Amino acid sequence: MTVHARAGLPAEPADLIDVPKVISRYYTEHPDPGETGQRVAFGTSGHRGSSLRTAFNEDHIAATSQAIVEYRRAQGTTGPLFLGRDTHALSEPALVTALEVFAANDVVALVDSRDGYTPTPALSHAILRYNASHSDKSDGVVVTPSHNPPDDGGFKYNPPNGGPADTDATKWIQDRANALIAGGLKEVRRSARPANPSTYDYLGIYVDDLPNVLDIDAIRNAGVRIGADPLGGASVAYWGEIADRHRLDLTVVNPNVDPTFGFMTLDWDGKIRMDCSSPYAMASLISQKDRFQIATGNDADADRHGIVTPDGGLMNPNHYLAVAIAYLYKSRDGWPSAAGIGKTLVSSSMIDRVAADLGRRLDEVPVGFKWFVPGLIDGSIGFGGEESAGASFLRRDGRPWSTDKDGIILDLLASEIIATTGKTPSEHYRELTARFGEPAYARIDAPATREEKAVLGKLSPSQVTASSLAGEAITDVLTSAPGNGAAIGGLKVVTGSGWFAARPSGTEDVYKIYAESFQGPEHLARIQEEARAVVSAALAG
């Protein structure tokens, strides 16, 4: 990875988007169904793209909204649809388009009662809350491209389980939306935006409920000094409300909302990106780490967390996940005694060691938060987390809180840890490494053709002929996840003190190699080098 010369430095005028141009292109550009890059590509994180590249335009959103209407009707989902947006420039026009389609199809869409922004976890929380007491099930849409650059838009569907939609749903919605676009939108029903749309108090209900998932009293009584940076995203009003309602010593470090995100420091590649796990995007907050006992960040829809401590700076997401798990399973007496721990197969093996020490079952699943949804609903897992700084966990009484990633509660949990233990999450991680060893972890990309990526996604363990990796015997070769047997769309090779996983990229001609070693950086480099050879041999075979 080549780091841009200005990574971590403040954005300059030349880095900023032309907001009127981005919005006007939303309305004036029309996708060509024959161009792959201009089609609806509805993955588990929804459809994303830039209006400037004719990848996120009014036609896309009108068609996708109609497809969602038809999908929910076929599924018997007759309750209201919770509808929220983040602070990206394209989110407001896309929300208006969606409202017009939902209104014409007699779907009651609930927008924010304060005409504000809605974090993904607040929408998931709302869906679960409604469905717990109603027979007519609800679902939702969040208009967000998450941490993506300012010219991008995003449109994400959450079914009645409150979590990211499964592949069956997203493929159906995607295919139907593309068919509607190819048909000239003739089957899309649309009316004027309702003058007085139905509303829901996302902010108030979510913030009032926080003491049921966190020990807010402990944070207040300990007087933990908190600095929260929403990075200009949807959580901006939430942090101020959390401070006021729960009387916390909490400062919103940057309360500004600006669709150019001109207050950001540039990410590793010189782009503006609201990635709260990136030391480059978080440089401004990291520079203020000594002002607070804990400083936190969120991406634009607040489903990711970033943890900054005075003694450790920005924590690696893997490190914080391990600390959060170790703390929660010792402090949550109301959780089911059999509740397991959910992790993605590319997350750190430190979590495996923590789980074994706790005597808890480890559910290792493919990449994607959707795999944790059933366990969070029925309490069979207490915590689900992935290496990209996304996680959620149960309420203190063991009931579900959110089934989508919740960066807000993970940020506040860091304050609870300080309040109840007197130590920062960084200090806790150093204690874990003293007990279990200190892993070196990294992700790199390697070139791959489209054909090679297709082969990699369908490998079987028998196609791996190597018997050792970086001087150690290979103990396991996985193409399906141990936790649920689902295909991982790639390969994971495990040894006694290290592992690598290789997965094809969905957007680029590369495959991603995740690797970890408990023998240090030099051994990690050997794993990475030999991983390429193992994958190449498997592809050639």
C-alpha positions in Angstrom: 0.0 0.0 0.0 1.5 3.3 -1.1 0.6 6.1 1.3 -0.2 9.5 -0.2 2.2 12.3 0.6 -0.6 14.4 2.2 -2.3 11.5 4.1 -3.2 12.7 7.6 -3.0 16.4 6.6 -6.0 18.7 6.5 -8.1 18.8 3.3 -7.5 21.7 1.0 -10.0 23.5 -1.3 -8.9 21.4 -4.3 -9.8 18.3 -2.4 -13.5 19.3 -1.9 -16.4 18.2 -4.0 -18.6 20.6 -5.9 -21.9 20.0 -4.0 -24.3 21.6 -6.5 -22.7 19.5 -9.3 -22.9 16.3 -7.3 -26.6 16.9 -6.6 -27.5 18.1 -10.1 -25.9 15.0 -11.7 -28.2 13.0 -9.4 -31.1 14.3 -11.4 -29.7 14.9 -14.9 -27.6 11.7 -15.5 -29.4 8.5 -16.4 -27.7 5.1 -16.1 -27.1 2.8 -19.2 -28.3 -0.7 -18.2 -25.7 -2.1 -20.5 -22.8 -0.6 -18.5 -21.9 -2.8 -15.5 -20.6 0.2 -13.5 -24.0 2.0 -13.9 -26.2 -0.9 -12.8 -27.6 -1.3 -9.3 -25.2 -3.4 -7.3 -27.0 -4.2 -4.1 -24.6 -5.9 -1.8 -25.0 -6.4 2.0 -24.0 -2.8 2.5 -26.6 -1.6 -0.1 -26.1 0.1 -3.4 -23.3 2.6 -3.4 -21.8 4.9 -6.0 -21.2 8.5 -7.2 -23.6 10.6 -9.2 -20.6 11.9 -11.1 -20.0 8.4 -12.5 -23.7 7.7 -13.1 -23.6 5.1 -10.4 -26.0 6.7 -7.9 -28.7 8.7 -9.5 -32.4 9.3 -9.3 -33.2 6.3 -11.6 -31.3 4.0 -9.3 -33.1 5.1 -6.2 -36.6 5.2 -7.7 -36.1 1.6 -9.1 -34.5 0.3 -5.9 -37.3 1.8 -3.8 -39.9 0.2 -6.0 -38.1 -3.1 -5.8 -38.0 -2.9 -2.0 -41.8 -2.2 -2.0 -42.4 -5.4 -4.1 -40.0 -7.5 -2.0 -41.5 -6.5 1.3 -45.0 -7.1 -0.1 -44.0 -10.6 -1.2 -42.5 -11.3 2.2 -45.7 -10.2 4.0 -44.0 -7.2 5.6 -46.9 -4.8 6.2 -45.8 -2.6 9.0 -44.1 0.8 8.6 -40.8 1.2 6.9 -38.2 3.2 9.0 -36.3 5.6 6.8 -33.2 7.5 7.8 -30.3 9.4 6.1 -26.8 10.4 6.9 -25.0 13.7 6.1 -23.6 12.9 2.6 -24.7 15.4 -0.1 -26.7 12.8 -2.0 -28.6 11.4 1.0 -31.3 14.1 1.1 -32.3 13.9 -2.6 -32.3 10.1 -2.4 -34.5 10.2 0.7 -37.0 12.5 -1.1 -37.0 10.1 -4.1 -37.6 7.1 -1.9 -40.4 8.9 0.0 -42.2 9.6 -3.3 -42.1 6.0 -4.3 -43.1 4.6 -0.9 -46.0 7.1 -0.7 -47.3 6.1 -4.2 -47.2 2.4 -3.1 -49.0 3.1 0.2 -46.0 2.2 2.3 -45.9 4.2 5.6 -42.3 5.5 5.8 -41.2 6.9 9.2 -38.7 9.7 8.9 -36.9 11.5 11.8 -39.3 13.7 13.8 -36.6 16.4 14.1 -35.8 16.3 10.4 -32.3 15.2 11.5 -29.8 12.5 10.6 -30.3 8.9 11.5 -27.4 6.5 12.4 -27.7 2.9 11.2 -27.8 1.5 14.7 -30.7 3.9 15.7 -32.7 2.5 12.7 -31.9 -1.1 13.6 -32.9 -0.3 17.2 -36.2 1.2 16.0 -37.1 -1.9 13.9 -36.4 -4.3 16.7 -38.4 -2.2 19.2 -41.4 -2.0 16.9 -41.4 -5.7 16.0 -41.1 -6.8 19.6 -44.7 -5.5 20.2 -46.5 -5.6 16.9 -47.6 -8.4 14.6 -47.3 -6.3 11.4 -43.6 -6.4 11.0 -41.5 -3.4 10.0 -38.3 -3.0 8.1 -36.1 -0.1 7.1 -33.8 1.8 4.7 -30.8 3.9 5.6 -29.6 6.3 3.0 -25.8 6.2 3.5 -22.6 5.1 1.8 -21.0 4.7 5.3 -17.4 6.0 5.4 -17.2 6.5 1.6 -16.0 9.8 0.1 -18.3 12.8 -0.1 -19.4 12.4 -3.7 -20.8 8.9 -3.0 -24.4 8.0 -2.1 -25.7 4.8 -0.5 -29.0 3.0 -0.1 -29.2 0.1 2.4 -32.1 -2.2 3.2 -32.7 -3.8 6.6 -35.4 -6.4 6.8 -37.6 -7.1 9.9 -34.7 -8.8 11.7 -33.1 -5.3 11.9 -29.8 -6.3 10.5 -28.1 -6.1 7.0 -30.2 -7.9 4.4 -29.2 -11.4 3.4 -28.0 -12.3 -0.1 -31.4 -13.7 -1.0 -33.0 -10.3 -0.4 -30.3 -8.1 -1.9 -30.0 -10.2 -5.1 -33.7 -10.1 -5.6 -33.9 -6.3 -5.0 -30.8 -5.6 -7.2 -32.1 -7.7 -10.1 -35.6 -6.3 -9.9 -34.2 -2.7 -9.7 -32.1 -3.2 -12.8 -35.1 -4.7 -14.7 -37.1 -1.6 -13.8 -34.4 0.7 -15.1 -34.0 -1.4 -18.3 -37.8 -1.0 -18.7 -37.6 2.8 -18.6 -39.0 2.9 -15.1 -42.5 2.4 -16.5 -43.5 0.1 -13.6 -42.2 2.5 -10.9 -45.1 4.1 -9.0 -44.3 7.6 -7.7 -46.2 10.5 -6.3 -45.4 13.9 -4.7 -43.5 13.7 -1.4 -46.0 13.7 1.5 -46.4 17.2 2.9 -46.5 15.8 6.4 -44.7 12.4 6.4 -45.1 10.1 9.3 -42.3 10.5 11.9 -40.4 8.7 14.6 -38.2 10.1 17.4 -35.0 8.0 16.5 -32.7 10.2 18.6 -34.8 10.5 21.8 -35.8 6.8 22.0 -32.3 5.5 21.3 -30.6 7.9 23.7 -33.1 7.3 26.5 -32.6 3.5 26.1 -28.8 3.6 26.5 -28.8 2.7 30.2 -30.3 -0.7 29.3 -27.2 -1.6 27.3 -24.4 0.3 29.1 -23.6 1.2 32.7 -24.2 4.9 32.1 -24.4 5.6 35.9 -20.8 4.3 36.3 -19.5 6.6 33.5 -21.2 9.6 35.1 -20.2 8.8 38.7 -16.6 8.3 37.6 -16.6 11.6 35.8 -14.9 10.1 32.7 -13.7 12.9 30.4 -14.9 12.0 26.9 -14.2 13.6 23.5 -16.5 12.4 20.7 -15.9 13.2 17.0 -18.8 12.3 14.7 -16.5 13.1 11.7 -19.4 15.2 10.4 -21.7 12.2 10.3 -25.2 11.2 11.5 -24.2 10.8 15.1 -23.5 14.5 15.5 -26.7 15.4 17.4 -26.7 12.1 19.3 -23.5 12.8 21.2 -24.7 16.2 22.4 -28.0 14.6 23.5 -26.1 11.8 25.2 -24.1 14.3 27.2 -27.1 16.4 28.2 -29.6 13.6 29.0 -27.2 11.4 30.9 -25.1 14.3 32.4 -21.8 13.0 31.1 -18.5 15.0 30.9 -18.6 14.7 27.2 -17.4 17.2 24.6 -18.4 17.0 21.0 -15.0 17.7 19.5 -16.4 18.7 16.1 -20.1 19.5 15.9 -19.9 20.7 12.2 -21.9 19.2 9.4 -20.6 20.0 5.9 -21.4 17.8 2.8 -17.8 18.5 1.5 -16.4 17.1 4.8 -13.8 19.9 4.4 -12.8 19.6 8.1 -11.4 16.1 7.5 -7.7 15.0 7.2 -7.0 13.0 4.1 -7.0 9.2 4.3 -4.1 7.0 3.3 -4.8 7.4 -0.5 -5.2 11.2 -0.4 -9.1 11.0 -0.4 -11.5 12.3 2.1 -13.0 9.3 3.8 -14.8 9.2 7.1 -13.0 6.0 8.3 -12.8 6.1 12.1 -10.4 3.1 12.1 -7.8 5.0 9.9 -5.0 6.9 11.7 -4.9 9.2 8.7 -8.7 10.1 8.7 -8.6 10.3 12.5 -5.4 12.5 12.7 -7.3 15.5 14.1 -8.8 13.6 17.0 -5.6 11.7 17.7 -3.7 15.0 18.1 -6.2 15.9 20.9 -5.9 12.5 22.8 -4.3 14.1 25.9 -7.4 16.3 26.4 -9.6 13.4 27.3 -9.5 10.1 29.2 -11.1 8.6 26.1 -11.7 10.0 22.6 -14.0 8.3 20.1 -14.9 8.6 16.4 -17.7 7.3 14.2 -18.1 7.0 10.4 -20.9 8.8 8.6 -23.7 6.4 9.6 -22.1 5.6 13.0 -22.0 1.9 12.5 -18.3 1.8 13.1 -16.2 2.8 16.1 -12.8 4.4 16.7 -11.1 4.4 20.1 -8.3 6.8 21.0 -6.6 6.6 24.4 -3.9 8.9 25.8 -1.5 6.0 26.4 -2.1 4.1 23.1 -3.5 6.5 20.5 -5.9 5.0 18.0 -6.5 1.4 18.8 -6.4 -1.3 16.1 -10.0 -2.5 15.8 -8.9 -6.1 16.4 -7.3 -5.1 19.7 -10.4 -3.2 20.9 -12.7 -6.1 20.0 -10.6 -8.5 22.2 -10.7 -6.0 25.1 -14.5 -5.5 24.7 -15.2 -9.2 24.7 -13.0 -9.9 27.7 -14.7 -7.1 29.7 -18.3 -7.8 28.6 -18.4 -11.5 29.3 -17.1 -10.9 32.9 -19.4 -7.9 33.6 -22.8 -8.9 32.1 -24.5 -11.1 34.7 -27.8 -10.9 32.8 -26.5 -12.5 29.6 -27.3 -16.2 28.9 -24.6 -18.4 30.4 -24.3 -20.2 27.1 -24.0 -17.1 25.0 -21.1 -17.5 22.5 -18.8 -15.0 21.0 -19.1 -14.1 17.3 -16.2 -13.1 15.1 -15.5 -13.0 11.4 -12.8 -15.4 10.2 -10.4 -12.6 9.3 -10.5 -11.1 12.8 -7.6 -11.6 15.1 -6.9 -14.9 16.8 -6.5 -13.0 20.0 -10.2 -13.3 20.2 -9.9 -17.1 20.0 -7.6 -17.0 23.0 -9.8 -14.7 25.0 -12.9 -16.9 24.2 -11.0 -20.0 25.4 -9.9 -18.3 28.6 -13.6 -17.2 29.2 -14.8 -20.8 28.5 -17.2 -19.4 25.9 -18.1 -20.9 22.5 -16.5 -19.1 19.6 -18.7 -18.8 16.5 -16.4 -18.0 13.5 -18.4 -16.8 10.5 -17.7 -15.5 7.0 -17.1 -11.8 6.4 -20.3 -9.7 6.8 -22.2 -8.6 9.9 -25.4 -10.3 8.6 -24.0 -13.6 10.0 -24.4 -12.4 13.6 -28.0 -11.4 13.3 -29.7 -14.7 14.3 -27.5 -15.1 17.3 -28.0 -11.6 18.5 -31.8 -12.0 18.2 -32.0 -15.3 20.1 -29.2 -14.6 22.6 -27.0 -17.5 21.4 -24.2 -14.9 21.0 -23.7 -12.0 23.3 -21.3 -10.1 21.1 -20.6 -10.1 17.3 -17.7 -8.1 15.9 -15.7 -7.8 12.7 -12.2 -6.6 12.0 -13.4 -3.5 10.2 -14.5 -1.8 13.5 -18.1 -3.0 13.4 -19.7 -4.7 16.4 -22.8 -4.9 18.5 -23.8 -6.7 21.7 -26.8 -7.6 23.9 -28.6 -5.4 26.4 -27.7 -5.9 30.0 -30.6 -8.2 30.5 -29.6 -10.4 27.5 -32.2 -9.2 25.0 -31.2 -7.8 21.6 -30.2 -4.1 21.3 -29.3 -3.7 17.6 -28.7 -6.3 15.0 -26.6 -4.0 12.8 -23.3 -2.6 13.8 -23.4 0.1 16.5 -20.4 2.4 16.8 -22.0 4.5 19.4 -22.4 1.8 22.1 -18.9 0.5 21.3 -17.5 4.0 21.8 -19.4 4.4 25.1 -18.3 1.0 26.3 -14.7 2.3 26.3 -15.8 4.9 28.9 -17.6 2.2 30.9 -14.4 0.1 30.9 -12.4 3.1 32.3 -15.1 3.9 34.8 -15.4 0.4 36.3 -11.8 -0.8 36.0 -9.7 2.4 36.3 -7.7 1.3 33.2 -7.9 2.3 29.5 -8.8 -0.2 26.8 -5.1 0.1 25.7 -3.9 -0.9 29.1 -6.3 -3.9 29.1 -5.0 -5.0 25.7 -1.4 -4.9 27.0 -2.5 -7.2 29.8 -4.0 -9.6 27.2 -0.7 -9.6 25.2 1.2 -10.3 28.4 -0.9 -13.4 28.9 -1.5 -14.7 25.4 1.3 -13.2 23.2 1.4 -10.2 20.9 0.1 -10.8 17.4 1.2 -9.0 14.2 -1.7 -8.5 11.8 -2.0 -7.0 8.4 -4.0 -7.0 5.2 -2.4 -6.7 1.7 -3.7 -7.0 -1.9 -2.4 -9.2 -4.6 -3.3 -9.0 -8.4 -5.9 -11.4 -9.7 -7.9 -11.6 -13.0 -11.7 -11.9 -12.9 -11.3 -15.6 -13.8 -8.9 -16.2 -11.0 -11.1 -14.4 -8.5 -14.0 -16.7 -9.5 -11.8 -19.8 -8.9 -10.7 -18.4 -5.6 -14.2 -17.9 -4.4 -15.0 -21.6 -5.0 -11.9 -23.4 -3.9 -12.1 -26.7 -1.9 -9.6 -27.7 0.8 -8.3 -30.5 -1.4 -6.9 -27.9 -3.8 -4.4 -26.8 -1.3 -1.4 -29.1 -1.6 1.0 -27.3 0.8 1.7 -29.0 4.1 3.5 -26.2 5.9 3.3 -22.4 6.1 6.2 -20.2 7.3 8.0 -23.1 8.9 4.9 -24.5 10.7 2.7 -27.5 9.9 -0.7 -26.5 8.5 -3.4 -27.6 11.0 -6.5 -26.5 9.1 -7.6 -25.5 5.6 -11.0 -23.8 5.5 -13.3 -22.9 2.7 -16.4 -22.8 4.9 -16.7 -21.0 8.3 -16.4 -23.2 11.4 -19.2 -21.3 13.2 -22.0 -21.9 10.7 -20.7 -24.0 7.8 -21.3 -21.1 5.3 -19.0 -20.7 2.4 -16.3 -18.1 3.0 -15.9 -17.2 -0.6 -12.2 -17.8 -0.4 -9.6 -19.7 1.7 -8.2 -19.7 5.2 -5.0 -21.6 6.1 -4.2 -22.1 9.8 -1.0 -23.1 11.7 -0.2 -23.2 15.4 0.8 -19.6 15.7 -0.5 -17.9 12.5 -2.9 -17.9 9.7 -3.9 -16.3 6.4 -7.1 -15.8 4.6 -7.5 -14.9 0.9 -10.7 -13.5 -0.5 -11.4 -12.0 -3.9 -12.3 -8.3 -4.0 -15.8 -7.5 -5.2 -14.7 -4.2 -6.9 -11.1 -4.5 -8.0 -8.9 -7.0 -9.9 -7.1 -8.1 -6.7 -7.6 -10.6 -3.9 -7.2 -9.6 -0.3 -4.7 -11.5 2.0 -5.4 -11.1 5.7 -2.7 -12.6 7.8 -1.6 -12.8 11.5 1.4 -14.2 13.4 2.0 -14.6 17.1 5.7 -14.9 16.3 6.1 -11.3 15.3 6.4 -9.1 12.1 9.1 -11.1 10.4 7.1 -14.3 10.7 4.0 -12.4 9.5 6.0 -11.3 6.4 6.9 -15.0 5.7 3.2 -16.0 6.0 2.2 -13.2 3.6 4.9 -14.2 1.1 4.1 -17.9 1.2 0.3 -17.2 1.2 0.7 -15.8 -2.4 2.4 -19.1 -3.4 -0.2 -21.2 -1.8 -3.0 -19.4 -3.5 -1.2 -19.3 -6.9 -0.7 -23.1 -6.7 -4.3 -23.7 -5.8 -5.5 -21.5 -8.6 -3.2 -23.2 -11.1 -4.3 -26.6 -10.0 
